[in-house]
Amino acid sequence: MSSILTNNSAMAALQTLKSIHASLEQVTSEVSSGKRVNQAKDNPAIWAVSKVISTDIDSFKTISDNLGLGVATVGVAADASQTVVDNLGQIRNKIIAAQQASGADRTKLQNDIVAYRENITNVVKGAQFNGLNLLNGTAPTTNILASLDRSGGTVTATNITVTGQNLTSGGYTKKTVFTGSDGVSLGADVAGFALNSGTVALPGTGKLIIQQGAAAANKFAAGDSVSVTLGGKTATYTVTAADVGTTNVNEVVAIGLKTAVETLGIAGLTIDYDYTGSLATLTFKNSNGAGGTDYRVAAQFANAGSGGLAALTNIDVTTNAVGALGSIDALISTAITATTSFATTQVKIETQRSFVNNLADSLKTGIGAMVDTDMEEASARLQALQVQQQLSTQALSIANQQSQGLLSLFR
């Protein structure tokens, strides 16, 4: 049955044309945007996954920048600590030269040592990047954001911990290690580290009593030094780690100081030593007769401080060249350890940064596989749909002309 009110063929052709038109719009959008999933309605599940990964990629870009900052920061510390090692090597050369040098030459060598020591101080102070200094002890540990861990639906940050080093060489703190009597009144530390002094009369004696305090803060530490100045000459003994480990550290320090004073060769001066209980006593005797020389006695205690190169402050080849040689190797070892620690961390950060960049690229590839348009396929589909559109238009035109055929029945 034919009807002029209901044209089933036209309706079928129109629905087909609409469907082809919608598909054509979709393909055209894919071709123009380059994405087959450009909006949530295109594929909600794939769109959601791609957005989560996209935010991770943005985060990894930020992490890569932070790692780059970390590489620069640790690199500055590594370069600075290596410079410290080089300067310590120069100091060691000066100390070796002082082993056979005379007094005047040792003074010149000591001046060179002081200059290198100042260089080290300046390097440590200036070894900062973006306000962070890893060499002066102000940053014991620093965390650098390294990656994101997305497991169990929870995102957590992972860090690379950078261990700071303390290569400072200054710093004096109070310690009560001296008491005195019989003309040498030494008392407790005053501001800085200078102690009171007395005079060995003619003839006369003066006693220096060495006793570390009971509190941990008042005990001897490796790198501390004890000095006595008599007749314009100074004798110094530097406390070693082995000394600190003994039960009679007061005695060890007193004997070391006695030996250092005796090497000064001061005319008319003798030193007696006594150790009773925990007290180590040095008795200075001035045997010069009437009209001889009064020896002004000044005693000093220099605290090594907390820096890894604290003992560098007490190195003095004019008074204790042998002791200086024993101290410098330990300081060089400390600086080398710091340098290798920074270098190792620097490699770790650089490796992590490379991994993060590669990971971001891999994630981009993964997102592309999910949402990007297959341009070859889209091109073929576009051409096919364009042909189908033309044919559907032609079919609709034919279907619309079918009603015209009914007019012939009424002629």
FISETI-908790 format. One record per atom (N, C-alpha, C, CB): residue in three letters; x, y, z. Coordinates in steps of 0.2 Angstrom, whole numbers, plus 5000, padded with zeros to 4 digits. Glycine has a CB too. Layout:
BEGIN
ALAXYZ...
END
This chain:
BEGIN
MET500449945000MET500050005000MET500450065000MET499550005006SER500350114996SER500650174995SER500250234999SER500850194988SER500650275002SER500250335005SER500650395004SER500250315013ILE500250455003ILE500550515003ILE500750545009ILE500150564998LEU500450515015LEU500550545021LEU501150515025LEU499950535026THR501250455023THR501850415027THR502250385021THR501550355031ASN502950415021ASN503450395016ASN503950355020ASN503650455012ASN503850295021ASN504350255025ASN505050255022ASN504050185025SER505050255015SER505750255012SER506150315014SER505650245004ALA505750375013ALA506050445015ALA506250445022ALA505550495013MET505850415027MET506050415034MET506650375035MET505450395038ALA506650315032ALA507250275033ALA507950305030ALA507150205029ALA507850335024ALA508450375021ALA508650435025ALA508250395014LEU508150465028LEU508350525033LEU508650505039LEU507650565035GLN508450445042GLN508750425048GLN509550395046GLN508450365051THR509550365041THR510250345039THR510750405038THR510250305032LEU510450455034LEU510850515033LEU511050555040LEU510450565029LYS510550555044LYS510750585051LYS511250545054LYS510050585055SER511250485054SER511750435057SER512450455054SER511550365057ILE512450455047ILE513050465044ILE513350535046ILE512950455036HIS512850585046HIS513050655048HIS513450655055HIS512450705047ALA513150625060ALA513350615066ALA514050585066ALA512950585071SER514150535063SER514750495062SER515350545059SER514750435059LEU515050575054LEU515550625050LEU515750685055LEU515150655044GLU515350705059GLU515550755064GLU516050735069GLU514850785068GLN515950665071GLN516350635076GLN517050635073GLN516150575078VAL517150605067VAL517750595063VAL518050665062VAL517650555057THR517650715060THR517950775058THR518250805065THR517450825056SER517950795070SER518250825077SER518850785079SER517650815082GLU518850715077GLU519450685079GLU520050705075GLU519350605078VAL519950715068VAL520450735064VAL520750805066VAL520250735057SER520250855067SER520450925069SER520750925075SER519850965068SER520550895081SER520850895087SER521450845088SER520350885093GLY521450795084GLY521950745085GLY521850695091GLY522650775087LYS521250705094LYS521050655099LYS520450625098LYS521050695106ARG520350555099ARG519750525098ARG519350525105ARG519850455096VAL519650545110VAL519350555117VAL519550625119VAL519550495122ASN519150675117ASN519250745118ASN518850765124ASN519150785112GLN518350735125GLN517850765131GLN517650695134GLN517250805128ALA517350715140ALA517150655145ALA516650615141ALA516850685151LYS516150645137LYS515650615134LYS515850565129LYS515150655131ASP516450575126ASP516750535121ASP516850465123ASP517350565118ASN517150455129ASN517250395133ASN517450405140ASN517850355129PRO516950415144PRO517050435151PRO517650395155PRO516450425155ALA517650335154ALA518150295158ALA518850315155ALA518050215157ILE518950315149ILE519650325146ILE519850395148ILE519650315139TRP519350445147TRP519450515149TRP519650525156TRP518850555147ALA519350485161ALA519550495168ALA520250475169ALA519050455172VAL520450415166VAL521050385167VAL521650435164VAL521150315164SER521450455158SER521950505155SER522050565159SER521750515148LYS521550595162LYS521650655166LYS522050645172LYS520950685168VAL521950585175VAL522350565181VAL523150565179VAL522150505184ILE523250535174ILE523950525171ILE524250595169ILE523950475166SER523750635166SER524050695164SER524250745170SER523450735160THR523850735175THR524050775181THR524750745184THR523550775187ASP524850685184ASP525450655186ASP526050685182ASP525450575186ILE525950685175ILE526450715171ILE526650785173ILE526250705163ASP526150825174ASP526250895176ASP526650895183ASP525550935177SER526450845187SER526850845193SER527550825192SER526550795198PHE527650775188PHE528350755186PHE528750805183PHE528350695182LYS528450855179LYS528850915177LYS529050955183LYS528350955172THR528650965188THR528851005194THR529450965197THR528251015198ILE529350895198ILE529850855202ILE530550865198ILE529650785202SER530450865191SER531150865187SER531450935189SER530950855180ASP531050985189ASP531351055191ASP531651055198ASP530851105190ASN531351025202ASN531551015209ASN532250975209ASN531050985214LEU532250925206LEU532850885205LEU533450925202LEU532750815202GLY533250965197GLY533751005194GLY534051055199GLY533451045188LEU533651085203LEU533851125208LEU534251085213LEU533251155212GLY534051025215GLY534450985220GLY535150965217GLY534150925221VAL535150955210VAL535850935207VAL536350995208VAL535750925200ALA536051055207ALA536451125207ALA536651135214ALA536051185204THR536251125219THR536451135226THR536951085228THR535751125230VAL536851025227VAL537350975229VAL538050985225VAL537150905228GLY537951005219GLY538551015214GLY538951075217GLY538351035207VAL538651125220VAL539051175223VAL539351155229VAL538551235225ALA539051115233ALA539351085239ALA539951035237ALA538851045243ALA539850995232ALA540350955230ALA541050995227ALA540150905224ASP540851045223ASP541451085221ASP541851115226ASP541151135216ALA541451145231ALA541751185237ALA542151135241ALA541151215241SER541851075243SER542251025247SER542851005243SER541750965249GLN542850995237GLN543450975233GLN543951035234GLN543250955226THR543751095233THR544151145234THR544551145241THR543851215233VAL544151135246VAL544351125253VAL544951075253VAL543751105258VAL544751015250VAL545350965250VAL545950985247VAL545050905246ASP545851025241ASP546451055238ASP546851095243ASP546251085231ASN546551145246ASN546851185251ASN547151155257ASN546351245253LEU546851105259LEU547151065264LEU547751025262LEU546651005267GLY547751005256GLY548350975253GLY548951025253GLY548250945246GLN548751085251GLN549351135251GLN549551155258GLN549051205248ILE549051145263ILE549351155270ILE549751105272ILE548651165275ARG549551035270ARG550050985272ARG550750995269ARG549650915269ASN550751015263ASN551451025260ASN551851075265ASN551351055253LYS551451125267LYS551851175271LYS552051145278LYS551351235273ILE551651105281ILE551851065287ILE552451025286ILE551151025289ILE552450985280ILE552950945279ILE553650985278ILE552850905272ALA553551045275ALA554151085274ALA554351115281ALA554051145270ALA553951115286ALA554151145292ALA554451095297ALA553451165296GLN554451035295GLN554750985299GLN555550995300GLN554650915296GLN555851025295GLN556551035295GLN556751105295GLN556950995289ALA556251145295ALA556351225295ALA556551255301ALA555751255292SER556851305301SER557051345307SER556451395309SER557751385306GLY556551425315GLY556051475317GLY555751525313GLY556351505323ALA556251555309ALA556051615305ALA555651585299ALA556551655302ASP555851525296ASP555551495290ASP554851465292ASP555951435287ARG554851435298ARG554251415301ARG553651465302ARG554351375308THR553951525303THR553451585304THR553151595297THR553751645307LYS553551595292LYS553351615285LYS552851555283LYS553951615280LEU553051495285LEU552551435283LEU551951445286LEU552951375284GLN551951465293GLN551351475296GLN550851525293GLN551451485304ASN551151575291ASN550851635288ASN550451605282ASN551251695286ASP550751565278ASP550451525272ASP549851485274ASP550951485268ILE550051445280ILE549451405282ILE548851445284ILE549751365288VAL548951495287VAL548451545289VAL548051565283VAL548651605294ALA548451585278ALA548051605272ALA547651555269ALA548651635267TYR547951495268TYR547551435266TYR546951425270TYR547951375265ARG547051425277ARG546451415282ARG545951475280ARG546751425289GLU546051535279GLU545551585278GLU545251565271GLU545951655277ASN545651545266ASN545251525260ASN544751465261ASN545851495255ILE544951425265ILE544451365267ILE543851395270ILE544751315271THR543951445275THR543351475278THR542951515274THR543651525284ASN543251545269ASN542851585264ASN542451535259ASN543251635260VAL542751485257VAL542451435253VAL541851405256VAL542951375251VAL541951385263VAL541351355266VAL540751405267VAL541651325273LYS540951465269LYS540451515269LYS540051525263LYS540751575272GLY540451525257GLY540151545251GLY539751485247GLY540651575247ALA539851425250ALA539551365247ALA538851365248ALA539951305249GLN538451405245GLN537751405246GLN537451415239GLN537451455251PHE536851385238PHE536451395232PHE535751395234PHE536551335227ASN535451455232ASN534751465233ASN534651465241ASN534251405230GLY535051495244GLY535051505252GLY535151445256GLY534351525253LEU535351385253LEU535551325257LEU536251315256LEU535151265254ASN536551305262ASN537351295263ASN537351225266ASN537651345267LEU537651175262LEU537751105265LEU538451095268LEU537651055259LEU538851145269LEU539451135272LEU539551165278LEU539951165267ASN539151205281ASN539251245287ASN538951215293ASN539151315286GLY538551165292GLY538251125298GLY537551155299GLY538651135304THR537351205295THR536651225297THR536051185294THR536551295294ALA536251135289ALA535751095286ALA536051025287ALA535651115279PRO535950995293PRO536150925294PRO535850875288PRO535950895301THR535250885287THR534950845282THR534450885278THR534550775284THR534350875271THR533950905267THR533550855262THR534250965263ASN532950865262ASN532550815257ASN532350845251ASN531850795261ILE532550815245ILE532350835239ILE531850785236ILE532950835234LEU531250815234LEU530650775231LEU530950745225LEU530150825229ALA530850675225ALA531150635220ALA530650605215ALA531550575223SER530050585218SER529550555214SER528850545218SER529750475212LEU528350525214LEU527650515217LEU527550435217LEU527150555214ASP527250415222ASP527050345223ASP526350335223ASP527350305229ARG525950315218ARG525250305218ARG525050235218ARG524950335211SER524950215224SER524750145226SER524250135231SER525450105228GLY523750095229GLY523150085234GLY522750145234GLY523450075241GLY522750185228GLY522350245228GLY522650305232GLY521650225230THR523150295235THR523450355239THR524150375236THR523550335246VAL524150445235VAL524850465232VAL525250495238VAL524650525228THR525850465238THR526350485243THR527050505239THR526550425248ALA527350555243ALA527950585240ALA528550545242ALA528050655241THR529050535238THR529650495240THR530250545239THR529850435236ASN530750545244ASN531250595244ASN531950565243ASN531150645250ILE532450605241ILE533150585241ILE533450635247ILE533550605235THR533650605252THR533950635258THR534650655256THR533850595264VAL534850715257VAL535550745256VAL535850755263VAL535550805252THR536350725265THR536650735271THR537150795271THR537050665274GLY537050845275GLY537550895275GLY538150885279GLY537150965278GLN538650915278GLN539350905281GLN539450975284GLN539850885276ASN539850965290ASN540151025293ASN540851035293ASN539951025301LEU541051075288LEU541751085287LEU542051155289LEU541951075279THR541651175294THR541951235297THR542551225302THR541351265302SER542951275302SER543551265306SER543651315312SER544151275301GLY543151355313GLY543151395319GLY542651375325GLY543051465317GLY542651425329GLY542151415334GLY542451395341GLY541651365332TYR542351435346TYR542651425353TYR542051425357TYR543151475355THR542051375362THR541551385367THR541851375374THR541051325366LYS541551385379LYS541851385386LYS541951315388LYS541451425391LYS542451295391LYS542551235394LYS543051255401LYS542951185390THR542851225406THR543251235412THR543751175413THR542751235419VAL544351185411VAL544851125411VAL545451145415VAL545051105404PHE545451205417PHE546051225421PHE545851255428PHE546451285417THR546251235433THR546251265439THR546951285441THR545951225445GLY547151325445GLY547851345447GLY547951365454GLY548051395442SER548551375456SER548751395462SER549551415462SER548651345468ASP549751435468ASP550451455468ASP550751495463ASP550851385469GLY550451555462GLY550751605457GLY550451595450GLY551451595457VAL550151545448VAL549851545442VAL549151535443VAL550151485438SER548751585443SER548051585444SER547651585437SER547851645448LEU547451525436LEU547151515429LEU546351515429LEU547351455426GLY546051485434GLY545351495435GLY544951465429GLY545151565436ALA544351485428ALA543951465423ALA544051505416ALA543251455425ASP543751475411ASP543751515405ASP543451585405ASP543451475399VAL543651625402VAL543351695401VAL543051695394VAL543851755403ALA542851755392ALA542551765385ALA543051745380ALA542251835384GLY542851705375GLY543251675370GLY543551615373GLY543751725368PHE544251615374PHE544551555377PHE545151575381PHE544751515371ALA545351645381ALA545951665385ALA545851655392ALA546151735384LEU546351635396LEU546351615403LEU546851675406LEU546651545404ASN546651675413ASN547151725417ASN547851695417ASN546851735424SER548351735418SER549051715419SER549351745425SER549351735412GLY549951715426GLY550251735432GLY551051735431GLY550151685438THR551451745436THR552151755435THR552551705439THR552351825436VAL553051675436VAL553451635440VAL554051675443VAL553751575435ALA553951685449ALA554451735452ALA555151705452ALA554251745459LEU555651745454LEU556351725454LEU556651725462LEU556751785451PRO556851665464PRO556751605461PRO556051585463PRO557251545463GLY555651545460GLY554951525461GLY554751465457GLY554551585461THR554051455459THR553751395455THR553051425453THR553751335459GLY552751395448GLY552051405447GLY551751335445GLY551951455441LYS551151325447LYS550851255445LYS550251265440LYS550651225452LEU550251225436LEU549651225431LEU549351155432LEU549851235424ILE548651155434ILE548351095436ILE547851085430ILE547951095442ILE547851025427ILE547451015421ILE546950955423ILE547850985415GLN546250975423GLN545750935425GLN545150955421GLN545650935432GLN544850905417GLN544250915413GLN543650915417GLN544150865407GLY543150955416GLY542550955420GLY542150895420GLY542151015417ALA541650885424ALA541250825425ALA540750825419ALA540950825432ALA540450885418ALA539950885413ALA540250865406ALA539550955413ALA539750835402ALA540050815395ALA540250875391ALA539450785391ALA539950935392ALA540150995388ALA540751025390ALA539651055389ASN541051005396ASN541651025399ASN542250975398ASN541651045406LYS542150925394LYS542650875393LYS543050885387LYS542350805393PHE543650855387PHE544150865381PHE543850835375PHE544850835383ALA543950855370ALA543650825363ALA544250835358ALA543050865361ALA544250785354ALA544750785349ALA544850855345ALA544650725344GLY545450875344GLY545550945341GLY545550995346GLY544950955337ASP545350985352ASP545551045357ASP546251055358ASP545151025364SER546451105360SER547151125361SER547351155368SER547451165355VAL547851145371VAL548151175377VAL548751205375VAL548151125383SER548851275377SER549451305375SER549651345382SER549251365370VAL550351345382VAL550651385387VAL551251435384VAL550951335393THR551151495386THR551651545383THR552151565389THR551351605380LEU552851555388LEU553351575393LEU553851605389LEU553551515397GLY554151665392GLY554651695388GLY554651715381GLY555251655389GLY553951725379GLY553851745372GLY553851685368GLY554351785370LYS553851625370LYS553751565366LYS553151525368LYS554351525367THR552851495364THR552251455365THR552251385363THR551651485361ALA552051345368ALA552051275367ALA551251255367ALA552451235373THR551151205362THR550451185361THR550351115361THR550151225355TYR549851085364TYR549751015363TYR549051005361TYR549850975370THR548950975355THR548250965352THR547950895354THR548250965345VAL547450895357VAL547050825360VAL546850785354VAL546450845364THR547050725354THR546850675349THR546250635351THR547450635347ALA545950595346ALA545350555347ALA545650495352ALA545050525341ALA546250475351ALA546550425355ALA546550445362ALA547150395353ASP546750505363ASP546850535370ASP546150535374ASP547050605370VAL545650555370VAL544950565373VAL544750495375VAL544450595368GLY544950445371GLY544650375373GLY545050345379GLY544850335367THR545550375382THR545850345388THR545550365394THR546550375388THR545650335400THR545250345406THR545650405410THR545250285410ASN546250415408ASN546750465411ASN546850515406ASN547350435414VAL546350545403VAL546550595398VAL546850655401VAL545850615395ASN546750675407ASN547050735410ASN547850725410ASN546850745417GLU548050665412GLU548750645412GLU549050645405GLU548850575416VAL548750615401VAL548950615394VAL549050685391VAL548550575389VAL548650735392VAL548650795390VAL549250835393VAL548050835391ALA549250825400ALA549850855404ALA550550835401ALA549750845411ILE550550775400ILE551250745398ILE551350775391ILE551250665397GLY550850775387GLY550950805380GLY551150875380GLY550350795376LEU550850915385LEU551050985385LEU551750995388LEU550551025390LYS551950955393LYS552550955396LYS553150945391LYS552650905402THR553050895387THR553550885381THR553550945377THR553350825377ALA553050975375ALA553051025370ALA553351085373ALA552251045368VAL553251105380VAL553651155383VAL554351145384VAL553351165390GLU554551085385GLU555251065386GLU555651075379GLU555350995388THR555351065373THR555651075367THR555751145365THR555251045361LEU555451195369LEU555551265368LEU556251285370LEU555051305372GLY556551245375GLY557251255377GLY557351325381GLY557751255371ILE556951345385ILE556951405389ILE557451395395ILE556251425392ALA557951445395ALA558451445399ALA558251455407ALA558951495398GLY558451405411GLY558351415418GLY557651385420GLY558351485420LEU557251355415LEU556551335417LEU556551255416LEU556051365411THR556351225422THR556151155422THR555451145424THR556651125427ILE555251085422ILE554551065423ILE554550995426ILE554151065416ASP554150995432ASP554050935435ASP553250915434ASP554150935443TYR553150845434TYR552550825433TYR552250775438TYR552550785426ASP551650785440ASP551350745445ASP550650725443ASP551350775452TYR550450665445TYR549750645443TYR549450605449TYR549750595437THR548950635452THR548650615458THR547950615458THR548850655465GLY547650555458GLY546950545457GLY546750565450GLY546550595462SER546350615449SER546250635442SER546550695440SER545450635441LEU546950725445LEU547250785444LEU547950775441LEU547350825450ALA548150815435ALA548750815432ALA549050885434ALA548750795425THR549650885437THR549950955439THR550650955435THR550050955446LEU550751015432LEU551351035430LEU551651095434LEU551351055422THR552251085437THR552551135441THR553151165437THR552851105448PHE553051225436PHE553551265432PHE554051295437PHE553251325428LYS554751285436LYS555251305441LYS555751355437LYS555651245444ASN555751415440ASN556251465437ASN556851465442ASN555951535437SER557451435439SER558051425443SER558551485442SER558351365442ASN558351535438ASN558751595437ASN558851625443ASN558451635431GLY559451655444GLY559551685451GLY559351755451GLY560351685452ALA559551795456ALA559251865456ALA559551905450ALA559551895463GLY559051945448GLY559251985442GLY559151955436GLY559952005442GLY558951885436GLY558751845430GLY558051865427GLY558751775432THR557851825423THR557251835419THR556551805423THR557251805412ASP556051855424ASP555451825426ASP555051805420ASP555051885430TYR554751745421TYR554451715415TYR553651725416TYR554551645414ARG553351765412ARG552651775412ARG552351715409ARG552451845408VAL551851685413VAL551551625410VAL550851635408VAL551551565416ALA550651625402ALA549951625400ALA549751565397ALA549951685394ALA549151535400ALA548951475398ALA548251485394ALA548751425404GLN548151445389GLN547551455385GLN547251385383GLN547751495378PHE546651385383PHE546251325380PHE545851345374PHE545851295386ALA545951305369ALA545551325363ALA545151265361ALA546051335357ASN544451275361ASN543951225360ASN543951215352ASN543351235363ALA543951155350ALA543951135343ALA543351155340ALA544151065342GLY542751165344GLY542151175341GLY541851115338GLY542151225335SER541251115334SER540951055332SER541051045324SER540151065333GLY541451085321GLY541551075314GLY542051025313GLY541851145311GLY541950995307GLY542350935305GLY543150955304GLY542150905299LEU543251025303LEU543951045302LEU544151095308LEU543951085295ALA543751075314ALA543851125319ALA544651125321ALA543451105325ALA544951065321ALA545651055323ALA546151105319ALA545850985323LEU545851125313LEU546351165309LEU546451225312LEU545951175302THR546051255316THR546151315320THR546851315324THR545551335324ASN546951255327ASN547451245332ASN548151225328ASN547251195337ILE548151215322ILE548751195319ILE549251255319ILE548651175311ASP549851245322ASP550351295322ASP551051265321ASP550351345329VAL551351275316VAL552051245314VAL552551275318VAL552151235307THR552451335321THR552951375324THR553051345331THR552851445325THR552551305334THR552651285341THR552551205341THR552051315345ASN552251175336ASN552151105336ASN552051075329ASN551451085340ALA552651075325ALA552551055318ALA552450975318ALA553251065315VAL552650935323VAL552550865323VAL551850855324VAL553050835328GLY551550885329GLY550850875330GLY550350895324GLY550650915336ALA550650955321ALA550250975315ALA550250925310ALA550551035312LEU550750885309LEU550750835303LEU550350775305LEU551550805303GLY550250765312GLY549850715314GLY549050735313GLY549950695321SER548950795313SER548250815313SER547950825306SER548150885317ILE548450845301ILE548150865295ILE547950815291ILE548750905291ASP548150755291ASP547950695288ASP547250675289ASP548350635289ALA547050685296ALA546350675298ALA545850725295ALA546350675306LEU546150785295LEU545650835292LEU545550825284LEU546050905293ILE546150805281ILE546050795274ILE545550735273ILE546750775271SER545650685277SER545150625276SER544450645277SER545350575282THR544350695282THR543650715283THR543350755277THR543650765290ALA543750795274ALA543550835268ALA543450785262ALA544050885267ILE543850735262ILE543750685256ILE543150655257ILE544350645256THR542950635263THR542350595264THR541750635263THR542350575272ALA541750705264ALA541250745263ALA541150755255ALA541350815266THR541750755252THR541650765244THR541350705241THR542350785242THR541650645243THR541350585240THR540550575242THR541750525242SER540350595248SER539650595250SER539250635245SER539550615257PHE539450695244PHE539150745239PHE539150715232PHE539450815240ALA539650695230ALA539750665223ALA539250605222ALA540450645221THR539250565227THR538750505227THR538050525226THR538850455232THR537850575231THR537150605231THR537050635224THR537050645237GLN537550675221GLN537450715215GLN537250665210GLN538050755213VAL537650605209VAL537450555204VAL536750525205VAL538050495204LYS536550515211LYS535950485213LYS535350535210LYS535850475220ILE535450595212ILE534950645210ILE534850655202ILE535050715213GLU535450655199GLU535450655192GLU535150595188GLU536150665189THR535250535191THR534950475189THR534250475190THR535250415192GLN533950505195GLN533250505197GLN532950555192GLN533150525204ARG533250615191ARG532950665186ARG532950635179ARG533450725186SER533450595177SER533350565170SER532750515170SER534050525169PHE532750475176PHE532150425176PHE531450465176PHE532250385182VAL531450515180VAL530750555180VAL530650585173VAL530850615185ASN531050605169ASN530950635163ASN530750575158ASN531550665160ASN531050525158ASN530950465154ASN530250435156ASN531450405155LEU530050435163LEU529450415165LEU528850455162LEU529350405172ALA528950525162ALA528450565160ALA528350555152ALA528750645161ASP528950545149ASP528850525141ASP528450465140ASP529550525138SER528550415144SER528250355144SER527450355145SER528450295148LEU527350405150LEU526650415152LEU526250455146LEU526550455159LYS526650495143LYS526350535137LYS526150485132LYS526850585135THR526650435131THR526550385126THR525850345127THR527150345125GLY525850325134GLY525250285136GLY524550325135GLY525350265143ILE524550385137ILE523950425136ILE523850435128ILE524050495139GLY524350445124GLY524250445117GLY523950385114GLY524850455113ALA524150325117ALA523850265114ALA523050255116ALA524150205117MET522850295122MET522150285124MET521750345120MET522150295131VAL521950405119VAL521550455117VAL521750485111VAL521550505122ASP522350475108ASP522450505101ASP522150475096ASP523250505100THR522050505091THR521650485084THR522150445080THR521350545080ASP521950385078ASP522350355072ASP522150385066ASP522150275072MET522650435064MET522450475058MET522350435052MET523050525057GLU522750375051GLU522650335045GLU521950315044GLU523150285044GLU521750285050GLU521050255051GLU520550315050GLU520950215057ALA520650365053ALA520150425053ALA520150445046ALA520350485057SER520650455042SER520650475035SER520250425031SER521350475032ALA520350365032ALA519950315028ALA519150315030ALA520150245029ARG519050325036ARG518350335038ARG518050395036ARG518250335046LEU518450445036LEU518150515033LEU517950505026LEU518650565034GLN518350475022GLN518150475015GLN517550425014GLN518750445011ALA517550375018ALA516950325017ALA516350365019ALA517150265021LEU516350395025LEU515750435027LEU515550485022LEU515850465034GLN516050525019GLN515850575014GLN515450535008GLN516450605012VAL515750485006VAL515350445000VAL514650425003VAL515750384998GLN514650395009GLN513950375011GLN513550435012GLN514050335018GLN513750495014GLN513350555015GLN513050565008GLN513750605017GLN513450565003GLN513250584996GLN512650534994GLN513850584991LEU512850464995LEU512350414993LEU511650424997LEU512650344994SER511750435003SER511150445007SER510750505005SER511350445015THR511050555003THR510750615001THR510350594994THR511250675000GLN510650564990GLN510350544984GLN509750494985GLN510850504979ALA509850444990ALA509350404992ALA508750434994ALA509550344996LEU508850484999LEU508250525001LEU507950564996LEU508550575007SER508350594991SER508050624986SER507550584982SER508550654981ILE507750524980ILE507350474977ILE506750454981ILE507750404975ALA506850444987ALA506250424991ALA505750484991ALA506450404999ASN505950544991ASN505450594991ASN505150604985ASN505850664993GLN505450574979GLN505050584973GLN504550524972GLN505650584967GLN504550484976GLN504050424975GLN503350454976GLN504150374981SER503150504979SER502450524980SER502250554973SER502450574985GLN502750584969GLN502550614963GLN502350554958GLN503250644960GLY502550494959GLY502350444955GLY501550424956GLY502750374956LEU501250444962LEU500550424963LEU500150474959LEU500450434970LEU500350534956LEU499950574952LEU499750544946LEU500350634951SER500150494943SER499950464937SER499350424937SER500550424934LEU499250394943LEU498650354944LEU497950394944LEU498650324951PHE498050464945PHE497450504945PHE497350544938PHE497450544951ARG497650524933ARG497650554927ARG497150514922ARG498250564923
END
